[in-house]
């Protein structure tokens, strides 16, 4: 499986996991899965995600939203932009 297909599959799985977590949160009051996913993605944002997004030339807001939504399945497949494109 190529990287693009793998990235898409991983993101679909992440969305399905979020949907399950939200279902459990709203219909059974089981908030632990949603809390765990959010906490994990928040840690990823500060440890790696923000830096990877900036290196790839992605805006700050878009980086934050996509890392919190997809976690490592978003930033793992980012390609850094050329050095001249990062100078702002």
LINCOR-V349737 format. One record per pair of residues at least 6 apart in sequence whose C-alpha atoms are under 6 Angstrom apart, sorted by the first residue. I is the first residue (numbers start at 1). J is the second residue. If there is no record, write none. Layout:
BEGIN
I,J  I,J
END
This chain:
BEGIN
10,73  11,73  21,33  21,34  24,30  25,31  41,68  41,71  45,67  49,75  53,63  55,80  56,79  56,80  56,81
END
